[in-house]
């Protein structure tokens, strides 16, 4: 009996280690799958923007791939007759805004509103998993360049906070665990909420907006240089 105890202990350790390996692989596969969802997608739905008691509710189209992201807020049916972009945001090698409705917005840098740098972290899911997979699995949290990212127990994205812009991105999900909404909060209680009607995890082709350049229809100098993005956004919502 004394000799059988070490043998039984060895068998138990082997069984435990054989169970741990598949369990670890399951967690890794789940995390990799969730990270891949943020790498590229094509979506549409309703956007709600609120600031200083003013609000806007319109349709949107949002696309993201490895290198680029574009969001169009549309007045009219999505991809249908009469659909007109009120404002478009693009992030790639550069950041650009376009608004036929309010052209002065195109002169501004929107990075204090839209946490594009935070979203850029998910541009390469394999690289993110290789570098930080073990940390995410063990802590459900990650910090990169001061950006704080938290995950749910099943590794779905929960929240992204960027202290540099004081912006927060909060994900919410439906009962079947599919992405239902993304809410972006900035300073002064500015909120942008994307409510998804449809989202496809594909690699979309994205048409960049024109690159911002110095010198436009008003000639030298910028007559809006003393106006910040929030002042113009308030004017945009108030129209």
N, C-alpha and C positions, 0 to 999 in steps of 0.2 A: 504493500500500500504506500509506503514511503517513497518507493521508486516511481510509482504511477503519478504522484502529484506533480512533479516537474513536467512530465509528459503532458498531463492535462492542461497545465498552465501554458505550455508552449502551443498546444492546439488552440486554446482560447485566444492567445495573442495573434496567431495566424488568422483566425476567423475574424477578429476585430479589425485587423489591418486590411483584410480583403473586403470588408464592408466599408471601411473608410475611403478606400480608393474610388469606388464607384460613386459614393456620395460627394466626394470632392469634384469629380468630373461632372456630375449633375449640376452642381452650383456654378462651375465654370461655364458650362454650356448655357445655363439660364442667363448669366451675366452677359456673355458675349452676344446672345440673341437680343437682349434689351439694348445694349450699346449700339448694335447694328441699326436699330430702328431710328436712332437719332442721326445716323450718318447721312441718310438720304431719304426723302419722302416727297410726296405730292399731295396737297390737301386743299380743301375749301370749306367754307362755313360762314359764320357771322362774327364780326369783330365789334366789340363794345369799347369805346374810349371815353373816359371821364376825367375831368380836371376842373377844379374850382367851380363846382356846381353845374358845369356844362357837360353835355354828353353827346355821343354820336354812335349810331348803330347801323352798320352797313354790312354788305357781303365782302368776303375776302378770298383771295387765292394765294396760297403760300407754298413755295417749293424750296427744297434744299438738296444739294448734292455734296460731294467731298470738298469742293472748293468754293461754292457759291450759295447764296441764299437770296430769295426775292419774295417780297410780300406786296400784293396789290390790293388796295381797298377800293371797292367798285360800287358805283352808283347805278343800279340796275341789275338785271339777271346775270348770274354767273355764266360767262362764256356765251351769253345769248345776245340777241339783237338789242342794241341800245345800251349795252354795258360800257360804262365810261370809267376809267381809273380816276378817282379823286386824288389819290396820292399813292406813289410807289416807292418802296425802299429796296435798295440793293446792297449786298455786302459780298465782296470778293477780294480782288487785289486792291480795291478801293471801296469807299462807301459813298453812296449817292442817294439823293431824294429827287423825285420828280412829281410836280403837282400842277397840272394845267389849271386847276381850280384856284390855286394860290401860289403862283410862281416864285414868290419871295422865299418860300420854304426851301427852295432848291439851293439857296446860298448858305444854308446852315449845316452844322455838323450834328447829326442826331444821336451820336454815341452816348450822350447823357440820358437818353430815353430808352434806346433799344440795346440790350446787352449782347451785341453781336460777338464780342470777344469771348463771352461765356459759351455761346453756341458753337464757336469755332473749335472749342475743345473736343467736340464730338465729330470732327471732320474725318478722323481715321479711327474707327472702332478697334481694329486689330492692334494698332499701336497703343491706344489707351489701355486696352486689356493687358497687353504684354507688360507695360510699365507699372500699372496700378491695380491689376486684377486681384492680387492677393490682399491688398489693402482694402479694397472695396468689399470683398467677400468677408473679411474678418471684422470690419468696423462699420460697414454700410455708409462710410463717409470718405470724402477725398478733398484735399486742398491743393490747388495748383495756382501758383502766382497770386496768392491771396484770395482766389475765387474758391468759395466753399460750396461743395456739392454733396447732397445727401440722397440716399436711396432707400426705398421701401424694403422690407424683409425679403421680398421675392425679386429684388434688384431692378424694379422699375424706378425710373427717375422720380424723385420727390421734389427737390428744391435746389435752385442755384442762386447763390448770393454773391454779388460783386461789390465789395466795399469801396472800390475806386469810384464807381458811378452811383453807389448807394441804390442799386437796382436789384430786384429780386424776381426770379422766375419760378412760379409754382405750378406744378402739374396736377391735374385731377383726372380721375378715371371713372368709367362707367362700371356697372355691376359685373360685366363680363371682362373687366380689367383692360379694356381698350382705352386709348387716350381720348378723353372727352373735352378737355380745355387746357389752355395755357394762360396763366394770368401774370402779366408783367407789372411790377410796381416800381415807381421811381420816387425821387424826393418830392415833397409837397403833395403827397398822396395822389400823384398821377397814376392812372391805371389803364392798361390795355389788355383786354381779354379776348383770346381767340377761342371760339366755340366751334368744334369740328363737326361738320356734317358728314365729311368723307375724308379718309386719309389712306393713301396707298404707299407702301414702302418699296418704292422703285427708285431708279436713278434718272431723274428728270433732266431734260435739256432746259437750261435757263438762259434767257436773253438778258444780257446786262443792260442796265441803264447807261446813258452817256456819262462819260467821266466828267466830274466837275472841273471847270477851268476858270481861270481868271479872266475878267473882262466879259461882260454880257450886254444885254440890250440897253442898260443904262450907262454904258461907257466906263470910264475909270472910276474907281472907288465903289464902295458898297453902301448904299443909302440905308441899309438895314443892319449895319455893323453894331449899332448900339442896342439892337433888339435881340434877346436870347430866344432859344428854341421854344421855351414855354410860353413866352409872350405871343409868339406867332401861332403856337398851337391853340392858345385861348382864342385868338382872332379867328382861326380856322373853324373851331367848334361853334363859335358864336355866329357864324354866317348862316 
